Amino acid sequence: MSAVIKVENLGKRYIIRHQQKGYVALRDVIAEKTKNIFSSAGRLKNKEAALSGREEFWALDDVNFEVKKGDRVGIVGRNGAGKSTLLKVLSRITEPTRGKISIRGRMSSLLEVGTGFHPELTGRENIFLNGAILGMRRAEIKRKFDEIVDFADVEKFLDTPVKRYSSGMYVRLAFAVAAHLESEILVVDEVLAVGDSQFQSKCLGKMQDVSREEGRTILFVSHNMAAISKLCNKGILLNGGRLVGNADIDRIVDSYISTSFHSEFFELKDNAIDKETYFERIFLSRDKQLPKNMFSFSDDIHCVFELNGTKLNEESTLTFIIRDKNLSPVFSEHHVISNHKGKFVAIIPKTVLLPGRYYLQSMLHVPNVKFLDNNEDYISFSIEETGSKNAVYNVDLGFVNIPVLWEE
Amino acid sequence: MFEQMIKTADSEEFDLVIEETRSRSNYWKDIWQYRELFFFLAWRDILVRYKQTVIGLAWSLLRPFLTMLVFTFIFGRLAKLPSGGVPYPILVYAAMLPWQFFSTSFTDASNSLIGNSNMLTKIYFPRIIIPTSTVIVNLVDFLISFVILIGLMFWFHFSAPWSILMLPLFLVQALLISLGSGFYVAAINVKYRDFKYIVPFVVQFGLYISPVGFSSNLIPEKWRLLYSLNPMVGVIDGFRWSITGDSKQMYMNGYYLSLTVTILFVLLGIWYFRKMERSFADII
């Protein structure tokens, strides 16, 4: 199987001009140029000023990868890593500064939902308009019209102006049009962040169908690790404009999360803190003393929170959330603390959490009033497989082991 | 022989190669592929214009009609500018048609890219489609206004001369100058927003300087060639001649000059637009 997308030495540079105004005014440019004509000293000064006001920013730097036909590639990375820029360059919205991209087949991009929708036009009219903007022919749109309306579930409101639609309907309609593009390669950027969960799973489902049944290639950018893990088979990790990972999706997601959250315990460095209550130390342990991060299935897990502070608020609550390998929450626990200082231990009973990698998120707050300390360092830990019921199965069967009783 | 086989396997056919230095032969192919978009965007603008309006379509008729009345009164009655035996309203209207077409095309085109900035940053299509579709919208207006001219001719019992058959030629010329200047101003407005203020001024100035309210016969002989540097002079004279049949309207040397300037504008417009296009999404 040969490559449908080949990216070689791709680089994209932006030049940041430090200027007060938001846009370039012709009047200023003319004034500058006139100044330059009349004084060579002025010219030097201006050049220096101009140079110092210029900064180069490489949004993408020497990116190389290949995508094979039928691959579903998840592009992950922190904000500012270059994911959206990569998509923009692939979609020909902006030009590369260096490098080369070779594409085989038709490619459509969905970087925003409802691009080109006009609020005054009806749903029907917008379907045609949006389809045309995305590159469909009129005949093609006509042919697919019923399918699109069906997917979006807006048949009743087809002839009302779109400005009257609820945001959910709007998004469904917009995605429905894009979902019926017939291109061989589909590039999707975080658009599923909008819409309710039912819609999101519908979209994911559609993308899965489109890829598995029709063999189309998908590039998908998202911050939703669960969605990416489910949909994609390959992954690309970007960091600071560079490609730092190109592998199977599970490895990439794991790599991304664990490099973002790799703390094994939390210890406050700063000693002079003037807060009511705050975390001084957080760690996990088997015996409340020694920090540990690997547990067996039959271990009790002790979450030790060492608190300090200046005064106690009656309703101060310690909340912790256990998150899975995709950062989706598994369960959370809330405990009203009796004292603003001291050592608090929460014991997660053995054999409750199934083997896997988890993250502990902790916070101190007064419910619905304010945060006292919102700790952003998730602590990672893992539970090793040592004899759970699910050991024989090699598939993801959930996170918890509930003691279900049977009657026969 | 073995080497040859490896070579052909290597040069797999890619449909599209994106590279900074690559010449854009893709572009004109793309325009053909996206040709329906011209009409869709024009259709959108026309639909939107008339939604929620009561008068709606009538605006396309009212505006040139009213301007014609005002001009006839001021230039015909007050200033008593000569009209060479043709009913003054027709003389004025014959010039109003192309001028209105050009001035609104020019103004609309200048804002077209900025007004569609959300599309420019999220979707690919040949950007030149945007200002072109605004010109198409104004072409529709032109055709509607043309109906009034027919009405006027009936009113004054003015029979159309054979020269009216040449009208499409001048229409094409008006189209060209609108497109050329439209491309240029659309592109430059993205980078230098000052043009938002410059454009209305240019249009206003142009209205007085172009032979709309008066015939270009009034210009003294020695200045007539220089006067024809204004591309609209050629267009308007052409319109006047074809509608009134008055051959004194056409000063051929001046006409050829205007035509040349028009073609230059088109080439300049396309060149400048293509040059700036690559940075639209980054600047807008």
Interface residues (C-beta under 8 A of the other chain):
Chain A: S2 A3 K6 Y14 Y23 V24 A25 L26 R27 V29 K88 V89 L90 S91 R92 I93 T94 E95 P96 T97 R98 G99 K100 I101 S102 I103 R104 G105 R106 M107 S109 L111 E112 T115 G116 H118 E120 L121 E125 F128 L129 A132 I133 L134 G135 R137 R138 P161
Chain B: E12 E13 F14 D15 L16 V17 I18 E19 E20 Q33 Y34 E36 L37 F40 W43 R44 L47 V48 K51 Q52 N118 M119 L120 T121 K122 I123 Y124 F125 K191 Y192 R193 D194 F195 R278 A281 D282
